[in-house]
Amino acid sequence: MSIKQFNATYLAPDDRLLFRFNTTEDTEFRFWFTRRITLFILAATQHLTVKSLEQTHAPEIAKAIADFDKEVMQSNPESQGVSKAEAYQPAANYPLGADPLLVMDAKCTPEKQGSEDGVSLDLVLPGGANINVKMAGPTLQALCALLNQLREHAKWGDIPLVAQSATGVEILAEEGKKPSVH
């Protein structure tokens, strides 16, 4: 199953994102992303991208490359093979139902997809079920650009800093404050 399109909308009264994606197999998945989930996905994917680049570059250079790629995607997605002009096409099949499901938690892990480094994103749903989405390259960059644009529109603040810990990726709060762990 391959992702065809992403779509997301900020709903101010609910302070949530309605996030949906369709696939080349004419299926669609719909989710509610809270501020916490959105910021975690952005922070974790950014962290994993930099860590992947650090395997072949010095840490400062890896961060600069990741920042440059992020800026290019946000300013000109078409240069990365991502089209913004095509209208979102709802699918005919909804394997999880037509109503959006609230994402309770998210987990990001590095994932190799062919020659590209990417992420495996586990969205934890009510009742403990989860859906796993694997993304790399332009698809991952497009997701992050879309979520970042909506984060800015919603005025949800900066993307938090991340650190690697023995138990996984840890989101750090502002200096002097206790970190929260995912």
Secondary structure per residue as TSV (DSSP state, phi and psi in degrees):
chain	resnum	aa	ss	phi	psi
A	1	M	-	360.0	129.0
A	2	S	-	-119.2	136.2
A	3	I	E	-71.5	132.6
A	4	K	E	-100.6	-49.4
A	5	Q	E	-144.9	151.3
A	6	F	E	-110.7	153.6
A	7	N	E	-152.1	138.9
A	8	A	E	-148.7	148.1
A	9	T	E	-137.9	135.0
A	10	Y	E	-86.2	127.7
A	11	L	E	-110.4	101.4
A	12	A	T	-58.3	-44.1
A	13	P	T	-59.5	-30.9
A	14	D	T	-96.7	-11.0
A	15	D	T	50.8	47.2
A	16	R	E	-140.8	164.4
A	17	L	E	-104.7	134.8
A	18	L	E	-91.6	110.0
A	19	F	E	-111.3	131.6
A	20	R	E	-143.3	153.7
A	21	F	E	-144.4	150.2
A	22	N	E	-116.7	166.0
A	23	T	E	-122.9	169.8
A	24	T	T	-68.9	-13.5
A	25	E	T	-92.3	15.0
A	26	D	S	62.5	40.9
A	27	T	B	-117.1	153.5
A	28	E	E	-134.6	142.3
A	29	F	E	-122.8	134.9
A	30	R	E	-126.0	134.1
A	31	F	E	-140.2	154.6
A	32	W	E	-99.0	125.6
A	33	F	E	-107.6	125.9
A	34	T	-	-82.7	173.8
A	35	R	H	-58.7	-46.0
A	36	R	H	-59.5	-45.2
A	37	I	H	-66.6	-45.2
A	38	T	H	-61.0	-48.0
A	39	L	H	-64.8	-36.6
A	40	F	H	-64.2	-46.8
A	41	I	H	-59.5	-44.7
A	42	L	H	-63.9	-45.3
A	43	A	H	-66.7	-45.0
A	44	A	H	-67.6	-42.9
A	45	T	H	-66.9	-38.7
A	46	Q	H	-62.3	-44.7
A	47	H	H	-62.8	-46.6
A	48	L	H	-66.5	-34.6
A	49	T	H	-63.9	-45.6
A	50	V	H	-64.6	-44.1
A	51	K	H	-60.9	-37.5
A	52	S	H	-65.2	-43.5
A	53	L	H	-67.2	-27.6
A	54	E	T	-68.5	-13.3
A	55	Q	T	-69.8	-24.7
A	56	T	T	-122.7	-3.4
A	57	H	S	-137.5	160.5
A	58	A	-	-65.1	151.3
A	59	P	H	-53.0	-41.6
A	60	E	H	-66.5	-39.4
A	61	I	H	-69.4	-40.4
A	62	A	H	-60.2	-43.7
A	63	K	H	-65.4	-41.1
A	64	A	H	-63.2	-42.2
A	65	I	H	-63.2	-45.4
A	66	A	H	-62.2	-42.7
A	67	D	H	-64.2	-41.4
A	68	F	H	-63.5	-46.9
A	69	D	H	-59.4	-39.4
A	70	K	H	-63.9	-45.1
A	71	E	H	-63.5	-41.9
A	72	V	H	-61.9	-44.7
A	73	M	H	-64.5	-40.6
A	74	Q	H	-72.2	-34.1
A	75	S	H	-86.9	-30.8
A	76	N	-	-149.6	76.3
A	77	P	G	-61.6	-27.7
A	78	E	G	-63.2	-28.1
A	79	S	G	-67.2	-18.5
A	80	Q	G	-102.6	10.7
A	81	G	T	84.1	16.0
A	82	V	-	-108.7	125.6
A	83	S	-	-99.8	126.7
A	84	K	S	-93.8	-16.3
A	85	A	S	-75.4	-30.4
A	86	E	S	-70.9	126.9
A	87	A	-	-67.1	145.5
A	88	Y	-	-64.3	133.9
A	89	Q	-	-109.7	105.5
A	90	P	-	-59.4	146.9
A	91	A	-	-91.3	172.5
A	92	A	S	-92.4	-22.7
A	93	N	B	-115.6	136.7
A	94	Y	-	-125.8	87.2
A	95	P	T	-56.9	-30.2
A	96	L	T	-102.3	6.8
A	97	G	-	101.1	160.4
A	98	A	S	-78.6	-22.5
A	99	D	S	-81.5	138.9
A	100	P	-	-64.3	146.2
A	101	L	E	-104.8	138.9
A	102	L	E	-74.1	124.8
A	103	V	-	-81.0	118.8
A	104	M	-	-83.2	-32.7
A	105	D	E	-159.2	166.0
A	106	A	E	-142.1	148.0
A	107	K	E	-133.8	134.1
A	108	C	E	-119.7	131.5
A	109	T	E	-134.0	150.9
A	110	P	E	-65.3	145.3
A	111	E	E	-145.3	127.5
A	112	K	E	-88.3	126.1
A	113	Q	E	-121.9	96.5
A	114	G	T	66.8	-125.3
A	115	S	T	-90.8	-5.7
A	116	E	E	-99.1	144.0
A	117	D	E	-86.0	139.9
A	118	G	E	-148.1	-160.5
A	119	V	E	-131.6	153.8
A	120	S	E	-108.6	116.2
A	121	L	E	-106.9	114.4
A	122	D	E	-98.2	119.6
A	123	L	E	-99.5	116.1
A	124	V	E	-87.0	124.8
A	125	L	-	-105.1	167.1
A	126	P	G	-55.7	142.9
A	127	G	G	84.3	1.4
A	128	G	G	91.0	-7.1
A	129	A	-	-68.1	160.8
A	130	N	E	-147.1	161.7
A	131	I	E	-125.9	137.1
A	132	N	E	-108.5	128.8
A	133	V	E	-122.4	124.7
A	134	K	E	-106.3	130.2
A	135	M	E	-140.3	149.2
A	136	A	E	-147.7	166.6
A	137	G	H	53.9	-135.5
A	138	P	H	-60.4	-31.5
A	139	T	H	-65.4	-45.7
A	140	L	H	-64.5	-43.1
A	141	Q	H	-63.7	-38.7
A	142	A	H	-65.7	-41.9
A	143	L	H	-59.6	-48.6
A	144	C	H	-63.9	-39.9
A	145	A	H	-63.6	-42.6
A	146	L	H	-64.6	-49.0
A	147	L	H	-63.8	-37.7
A	148	N	H	-66.9	-40.6
A	149	Q	H	-61.9	-42.1
A	150	L	H	-71.7	-34.1
A	151	R	H	-59.6	-44.4
A	152	E	H	-65.3	-43.3
A	153	H	H	-61.4	-39.8
A	154	A	H	-78.2	-10.1
A	155	K	T	58.5	49.0
A	156	W	-	-89.1	8.1
A	157	G	-	86.1	-176.5
A	158	D	-	-74.1	158.4
A	159	I	-	-72.2	128.4
A	160	P	-	-68.2	159.4
A	161	L	E	-76.9	155.0
A	162	V	E	-129.0	150.3
A	163	A	E	-138.1	152.2
A	164	Q	E	-86.4	133.1
A	165	S	E	-127.4	175.7
A	166	A	T	-64.2	-27.1
A	167	T	T	-96.4	0.8
A	168	G	E	133.2	-152.0
A	169	V	E	-86.0	132.8
A	170	E	E	-117.2	130.1
A	171	I	E	-87.9	125.9
A	172	L	E	-95.9	134.6
A	173	A	-	-79.4	-176.7
A	174	E	S	-60.0	157.5
A	175	E	T	-54.2	138.5
A	176	G	T	87.6	-14.3
A	177	K	S	-100.2	154.5
A	178	K	-	-68.6	133.4
A	179	P	-	-73.6	149.9
A	180	S	E	-105.1	142.4
A	181	V	E	-110.4	138.7
A	182	H	-	-105.9	360.0
